[in-house]
Amino acid sequence: MTESMIALLAIGAAILFGAMSPGASFLLVARTAMSSSRRAAFSVAAGMGFGALIFAVIALAGLHALLTLVPSLYTGLKIAGGCYLLWLALKMFRRPSQRHIDTTGAGEMGALKAFATGVMTQISNPQTALVFAGIFSAALTSHIQPAMYIILPLMAFIIDLIWYSLVAVLLSTDGPRQAYVKYRKLIDKLSGGVMAWLGIRLLLK
């Protein structure tokens, strides 16, 4: 096995474990799958994948060095990300309660809006860009092959897309959706609380 292949496997495993860790991204996909539709959840998953692709690109472009040299930029990105998560939390808290989920599609989140929400949620935490930069630095040599600038972002996109699509499939089945219908108010409050905690944590770190 070549050195490049070993590096790709190590990076792929790190990205997958990062995606699997509970956080705002997982919470958004799970809640969308239960409360809206599988299509909307897939769109959010695609947005998450695209956000991972963006982080991979900027990590390869040397954002880590830029954020280190300009601390105010990193602080500004953290504030923007934390405020966005708090805004999502407020939307969850204020969501009107319903006794059933609209299965006609009339109340479904649009695919473009779901995709954009996924992208924004994924890139709301600039620390993820530093994590990507750290992963790449640890696994790659100082002389990065040109092909890696294409392979790594695409790999980040595919891994996140597959993982969050799997979450969307599992949680958009009848069991989880019926549980959401039954405990919707509680789930929305808990989801909003977790999202708010993540936003405040990001602002204070």
PEJORA-V255410 format. One record per residue. N is the residue number from 0. SS is DSSP state (H for helix, E for strand, - for the rest). PSI is psi in radians with two decimals (999 if undefined). Layout:
n=N ss=SS psi=PSI
n=N ss=SS psi=PSI
//
This chain:
n=0 ss=- psi=2.25
n=1 ss=- psi=2.84
n=2 ss=H psi=-0.66
n=3 ss=H psi=-0.69
n=4 ss=H psi=-0.70
n=5 ss=H psi=-0.75
n=6 ss=H psi=-0.74
n=7 ss=H psi=-0.72
n=8 ss=H psi=-0.73
n=9 ss=H psi=-0.77
n=10 ss=H psi=-0.75
n=11 ss=H psi=-0.75
n=12 ss=H psi=-0.72
n=13 ss=H psi=-0.74
n=14 ss=H psi=-0.71
n=15 ss=H psi=-0.82
n=16 ss=H psi=-0.61
n=17 ss=H psi=-0.72
n=18 ss=H psi=-0.61
n=19 ss=H psi=-0.32
n=20 ss=- psi=2.40
n=21 ss=- psi=2.45
n=22 ss=- psi=-2.91
n=23 ss=H psi=-0.66
n=24 ss=H psi=-0.84
n=25 ss=H psi=-0.76
n=26 ss=H psi=-0.75
n=27 ss=H psi=-0.78
n=28 ss=H psi=-0.78
n=29 ss=H psi=-0.80
n=30 ss=H psi=-0.67
n=31 ss=H psi=-0.73
n=32 ss=H psi=-0.67
n=33 ss=H psi=-0.59
n=34 ss=H psi=-0.40
n=35 ss=- psi=-1.67
n=36 ss=- psi=2.88
n=37 ss=H psi=-0.66
n=38 ss=H psi=-0.79
n=39 ss=H psi=-0.71
n=40 ss=H psi=-0.68
n=41 ss=H psi=-0.67
n=42 ss=H psi=-0.72
n=43 ss=H psi=-0.75
n=44 ss=H psi=-0.71
n=45 ss=H psi=-0.65
n=46 ss=H psi=-0.70
n=47 ss=H psi=-0.76
n=48 ss=H psi=-0.72
n=49 ss=H psi=-0.64
n=50 ss=H psi=-0.70
n=51 ss=H psi=-0.67
n=52 ss=H psi=-0.75
n=53 ss=H psi=-0.79
n=54 ss=H psi=-0.68
n=55 ss=H psi=-0.71
n=56 ss=H psi=-0.83
n=57 ss=H psi=-0.49
n=58 ss=H psi=-0.75
n=59 ss=H psi=-0.47
n=60 ss=- psi=-0.08
n=61 ss=- psi=0.52
n=62 ss=H psi=-0.53
n=63 ss=H psi=-0.80
n=64 ss=H psi=-0.69
n=65 ss=H psi=-0.78
n=66 ss=H psi=-0.54
n=67 ss=H psi=-0.68
n=68 ss=H psi=-0.51
n=69 ss=- psi=1.42
n=70 ss=H psi=-0.55
n=71 ss=H psi=-0.54
n=72 ss=H psi=-0.77
n=73 ss=H psi=-0.74
n=74 ss=H psi=-0.75
n=75 ss=H psi=-0.72
n=76 ss=H psi=-0.68
n=77 ss=H psi=-0.74
n=78 ss=H psi=-0.77
n=79 ss=H psi=-0.76
n=80 ss=H psi=-0.76
n=81 ss=H psi=-0.71
n=82 ss=H psi=-0.64
n=83 ss=H psi=-0.76
n=84 ss=H psi=-0.66
n=85 ss=H psi=-0.63
n=86 ss=H psi=-0.72
n=87 ss=H psi=-0.71
n=88 ss=H psi=-0.74
n=89 ss=H psi=-0.70
n=90 ss=H psi=-0.68
n=91 ss=H psi=-0.73
n=92 ss=H psi=-0.63
n=93 ss=H psi=0.02
n=94 ss=- psi=2.21
n=95 ss=- psi=2.43
n=96 ss=- psi=2.50
n=97 ss=- psi=2.68
n=98 ss=- psi=-0.23
n=99 ss=- psi=2.83
n=100 ss=- psi=2.32
n=101 ss=- psi=1.92
n=102 ss=- psi=0.05
n=103 ss=- psi=-0.27
n=104 ss=- psi=-0.16
n=105 ss=- psi=-0.60
n=106 ss=- psi=0.21
n=107 ss=- psi=2.47
n=108 ss=- psi=2.31
n=109 ss=- psi=2.63
n=110 ss=H psi=-0.74
n=111 ss=H psi=-0.74
n=112 ss=H psi=-0.72
n=113 ss=H psi=-0.72
n=114 ss=H psi=-0.82
n=115 ss=H psi=-0.69
n=116 ss=H psi=-0.70
n=117 ss=H psi=-0.78
n=118 ss=H psi=-0.85
n=119 ss=H psi=-0.68
n=120 ss=H psi=-0.71
n=121 ss=H psi=-0.72
n=122 ss=- psi=0.15
n=123 ss=- psi=-0.33
n=124 ss=- psi=1.77
n=125 ss=- psi=-0.27
n=126 ss=H psi=-0.46
n=127 ss=H psi=-0.62
n=128 ss=H psi=-0.67
n=129 ss=H psi=-0.61
n=130 ss=H psi=-0.79
n=131 ss=H psi=-0.79
n=132 ss=H psi=-0.69
n=133 ss=H psi=-0.72
n=134 ss=H psi=-0.81
n=135 ss=H psi=-0.73
n=136 ss=H psi=-0.66
n=137 ss=H psi=-0.57
n=138 ss=H psi=-0.40
n=139 ss=- psi=2.70
n=140 ss=- psi=3.02
n=141 ss=- psi=-0.37
n=142 ss=- psi=1.61
n=143 ss=- psi=2.24
n=144 ss=- psi=2.45
n=145 ss=- psi=-0.63
n=146 ss=- psi=-0.48
n=147 ss=H psi=-0.48
n=148 ss=H psi=-0.31
n=149 ss=H psi=-0.76
n=150 ss=H psi=-0.81
n=151 ss=H psi=-0.84
n=152 ss=H psi=-0.71
n=153 ss=H psi=-0.67
n=154 ss=H psi=-0.73
n=155 ss=H psi=-0.74
n=156 ss=H psi=-0.84
n=157 ss=H psi=-0.76
n=158 ss=H psi=-0.83
n=159 ss=H psi=-0.70
n=160 ss=H psi=-0.80
n=161 ss=H psi=-0.79
n=162 ss=H psi=-0.88
n=163 ss=H psi=-0.46
n=164 ss=H psi=-0.66
n=165 ss=H psi=-0.75
n=166 ss=H psi=-0.74
n=167 ss=H psi=-0.74
n=168 ss=H psi=-0.83
n=169 ss=H psi=-0.68
n=170 ss=H psi=-0.02
n=171 ss=- psi=0.14
n=172 ss=- psi=2.96
n=173 ss=H psi=-0.72
n=174 ss=H psi=-1.05
n=175 ss=H psi=-0.64
n=176 ss=H psi=-0.69
n=177 ss=H psi=-0.63
n=178 ss=H psi=-0.66
n=179 ss=H psi=-0.73
n=180 ss=H psi=-0.75
n=181 ss=H psi=-0.69
n=182 ss=- psi=0.56
n=183 ss=H psi=-0.85
n=184 ss=H psi=-0.78
n=185 ss=H psi=-0.78
n=186 ss=H psi=-0.73
n=187 ss=H psi=-0.72
n=188 ss=H psi=-0.76
n=189 ss=H psi=-0.76
n=190 ss=H psi=-0.77
n=191 ss=H psi=-0.67
n=192 ss=H psi=-0.78
n=193 ss=H psi=-0.77
n=194 ss=H psi=-0.71
n=195 ss=H psi=-0.73
n=196 ss=H psi=-0.73
n=197 ss=H psi=-0.69
n=198 ss=H psi=-0.79
n=199 ss=H psi=-0.70
n=200 ss=H psi=-0.71
n=201 ss=H psi=-0.69
n=202 ss=H psi=-0.60
n=203 ss=H psi=-0.27
n=204 ss=- psi=999
//
